[in-house]
Amino acid sequence: MKSLTEILDKIPDKFECRNTTSRKFKSDLYEFFNKPEYKDRICVELGVYGGHSSYLLSHLFKRVVGFEISEGRINSAKRFIEGIDNIQFVCHNLYSGPLPLDRW
């Protein structure tokens, strides 16, 4: 299991990538969910952009399903999380209706 420092070292901070959340936010997220009761749960992420939070969440949950409107962003996120096998990205416009639950 990777430590929080090891995880955050791979993820850019808000100052390096303006479209991601800060390391402080990710650190708080880690501290909140790093408990045994979340280890066997599925996390749904709405909007993955570059996959930075997805990467963090993959260390906290059994599975992460991330929805993103842009296939290009999904491809970028896939490159970022390469080697992580408990993340699935779904291309879907969240404003177009219900989540496509049959696709994951």
Number of C-alpha atoms within 10 A of each C-alpha: 7 8 9 15 9 10 17 19 11 13 22 15 19 14 11 10 12 10 11 19 16 18 17 12 13 21 15 12 15 17 12 11 15 16 11 10 9 14 15 11 13 17 18 16 16 14 22 23 21 23 25 21 23 29 24 21 25 20 21 25 21 15 20 23 20 23 22 22 17 16 13 13 18 23 14 16 22 19 12 17 18 11 9 13 10 16 23 16 23 20 16 19 14 14 8 7 8 9 13 12 6 5 6 8
